Amino acid sequence: MEHTRLLQLDFWMPRGRLRTPRRKVSSPIPRLAFAASVMLTAAVFLVALVGVGSALSLSPRDSMKVYTQCNERGKVALTFDDGPYQYMPDICKILEDNNITGTFFVNSNNWDCIYNEPQPTNLKAAYAAGHQIGLHTWSHPDLTTLTQSPDDMDFQFQANIASVQRIIGVYPAFMRPPYGNYNDDVLAYFAKYSLNPVTWNFDSEDSTDNATAEKCERNYDTIQSTTPGSAIALNHETFEPTAHEVLPYAIQQLRAKGYTFCTVAECVGLPPYNDALAVAPDPAPTFEWTCDQSS
């Protein structure tokens, strides 16, 4: 058990022979004042010590906010995971035809390699159109299973960031952990890489084994009752019906219910990218544009 070290006060004594002081009657008031001063100093020290200890004991879960909904009522952020994939241009066109900006949380090596054409072209087009680009790890592992493998965890963050930087030259400020899974160890890596974690409070369920366009549309019918106030809506750009059936239906229903559309960054009131960490994109593909790395 660790014991608290008592405050020790050392009094300075003059060197040399001590003279016997003259006997006199002194008032106890100065001694009492000094004792009170010492006690007050000790109390302040202990309070400060407790405060520092409390700050050091804060977990990442306590100090880092995981965003699940918008700051303002009536807003909805449409988000699309697991790309870039072949349906990204179709999703972007539907959003743009409806004057909506969406948010894409991209992997680097999941359904396709982010460096394989046409994925770089698709990602550049989405970014140029004003859609927000977020991160989703290199290869979509459950990050809570990697907390005992620091090298693997770092790779999932670093390689995902690097691939997006090489293609569009930005450092995204948001990442969605795959499956929405995280713990304190995972959040520590979000802090390490200056990323805001975001999950969702509405799931269209288009990634389930038995997903159909009709089931996803029925879920959107209930969005107002299941997520009153605001919504960060989870969709997947890799599910063909989402791109061509569910999304047009969802936009129509959400507008009819009075929602206004926004990106995740607009939804929570934070910048979409960390400009201080941005680098210029590669002017052309290089030997580093490969998914033949690991994980």
N, C-alpha and C positions, 0 to 999 in steps of 0.2 A: 504494500500500500504506500502510495506517495504521500508524504507529510508536507503540510504547508510550512514554509520556513518563516520563523518569527522575525519581525522587524527588530533589528539590533541597533541601538543607539550608542555610539562611542563618544565619550566626552573627552575633550582635549584637556590635558593637564600640563602645566608649565614644567619645564625641566629645572633641575637644580634643587637646592635645599628648600624645603617647605617652611615657611614662617608660621608660627603660631599666631592666629588672628586674635585681635583684641576681643575680649568677651563683650558682647553687646546684645541687646534685645532687638530682634528683627521681626518685621511683620510677615505673617504667613501668606499674604495676598500674592506677592510675586511668585512664590513657589507653587501656589495653587494655579496661577495663570499659566506657568510653564508646563505643569502637568496636564492641564486642559489642552494646551497647544499640541503636546506630544500625542495625546489620545486622539485629537482631531486629525492629525497628520496620519496616524496609523489607520484610522477609519477610512480616510480618503484613499489610502494605498490599497486597502483590502477591497474596497468597492471597485477601484480600477482593475484590480487583479481578477475579480469575478467577471467584470465586463469583458475583459480580454479573453478569458476562458470561454465565456458564452459565445463570443464571435468565432473563436477557433473551432468550437464544437458544431457550428452550423454545417449541415450537409448540403451537397449540391441541390438536392430537392427543395431545401429551404430557401436557398439563395438564388435559384434560377427558375424563372417562370416557364412552364410548358403551356403553350398557347393552344386552346381548344375551341375558342369562339371569338367573335368580334367584340370590339369595345362598345359599339353602338347597336342599339336595337334596330331591326329591320334590314340589316346587311347580310349578304351571303357571299362567301368566297368559294367559287367552283375550283376544285383542285383535281389534278390528274397525275397519277403515280405510274412508275415503272418504265417510262419511256427513256429516251426518245424511241418512237416506234412508227410503223407505217401509217397509223391513223392520226398522227399529230397534225399534219396539214389539214385534214378534214375537220378536226376539232377546232383548229384555229380559224378556219373559214366560217364555221357556224358562229363562233364567238364574235368574230369581227362583223359578220352580217347583222348581229344583234347589238353591236356597239358595247361589247363586254370584253374586259381583260381577265384572263384566267391565270392560274398558277400551276406550273408543271414541276413536280419533284422528280428529278431524273436520276437514274442509275447510270453507270458507265458500262457495265457488262452484265446485263440481265436478259431481256428478251432479244436484244441485239447489242452489238458492240457500238458504243457511242461514236467511234472513229470510222465506222463503215458507212460509206455513202448509201442512201441519202440522209443518214441521221445527222451529220454535221450541218448539212444544208437546211434540214428541217428545224434544227435547234436555232440556227442563226436567224431563220425567218420568224420563228416564234418570238425570239428576243427583240428583233427589229420591229415587230408589230406591237410591242409594248406589254406582252405577257411576261409575268414574273417567272424567273427560272430559279428553282430551289434545288437542294441536294437530297439524295436518297440512298447514299452509300455507293461503293463500287459495284458490289454484286448481290445486294439485297439479303444479307444474313440477319438473323436475329442477334442484335448487338449484345444482348444480355448473356449470350453464350460465349462471347469473346473476351469477357472482362479479365480472364486469367491469361490472356494472350495479348500483351500490349503491342507487339509488332503487328499482329493481324488487325487489331483495332485501329492503330495508326494508319495502316494501309488503307482500310475502308474509307477513312476520312480524307487522307492526303491524296490518294489517287482519284477519288471522285472530284475533289476540288480542282486538282490539276487538269483533269480532262475538260471541265467546263471553262476554266481559264484559257486553255489552249485554243478553244473553239470560239468563244465569244468575249474573252478578256475581262470577265467580272468575277468577283469573289462573293458568291451568294451569302446573304446574312441569315438564311433559314435552312434548316434541314428537317426532314421528317424521318424518324427512325422506322425502319421496316417493321411491319405488323403493329406499329404503334407501341412497341415494347421498349421500355427503358427502366433503369434503376439508377441509384446514386453513382455507381461507377461509370455508367454510360453518360450521365449528365456531366460528369467531370471532363469527359472528352469533348462534349459540346462547348464547355467553357474554354478548354484548351485551344480549340480552333475558332473561337469567337463566333459561335453559331447559336441562333435561337431555335430551340426545339418546338415543333408544332405537330399536333396530331389532328383530331377532328372531333366533332360532336354529332355529325350525321354521316352515315355510311349507306351509300346506294346499294351496297352488297353485290356489286358487279364482279367481284373477284371470287365469289363462292363457287363451289363445284356445280351447284345446280342453278346458277344465275341465268336469268332470261331477261329480255327487255321488259316484258310485262311486269315481272317481280320488281325490277328496279324502278319502273314508273310508279308502281303502287307505293313503294317506299317514299318517293317524292311527294305523293299525294298526302302523306302523313307528316311531312317535315314541320309544319307549323305546330302540330301538337307534340311531336317528339322532341323538337329543339326550339322551344319558344324563345323569342327575342332575336337571336342571330344564329348563323350557322357557318361552320367551315365544313364543306361537303366533300367527302371522299369519293373519287371516281378513279377509274384506271383507263389510261389511253390505249391499253393493249387489248381491250374488250371491244370487238367490232360493233356490237349493238349500242354501246355507250356513245360511240362517235356518230352513228347514223340514225338512231332511234331515240335513245334515252335522253341525250343532251337537248335536242330540240324540244322534246316534251317537257323536260325539267325547266328550261328557260321560260316556256309559256306558263307553266303552273306557278313558278316563283314570281313572275311578274304579276300574274293575276292576284296573288296573295299580298302584293305590295312590297316585295323585297327589292332592294337595290343591290347591284352587283359590284364587286371589288376584288382586288387581289388580296392575298393573305397579308402583305405588308400594309396595305391600306386598311385592312380589317382590324389590325392590332395597333396601327399608328406608329410603325417603325420603318426605317429605310429598307428597301429590298436587297441592297448590296452594301458591302463594306468597301467603300471607295479607297480607304487607306491601304487596303491589301490587294487592290486590283493590279493586274499586269496586262501588258498589251497582248492581244491574241496572236497566235502564230499566223504569219501572212500566207502560209501554205502548209500542207501536211508535212510532218517530219518523221524520222524513224521512231519517235516517241509515240506516234499515233498508232498504238497497237493495244489490243486487249490480251495479248499473249504475255501476261505478267505473272499473276498468281491470284488465288482466291477466286 
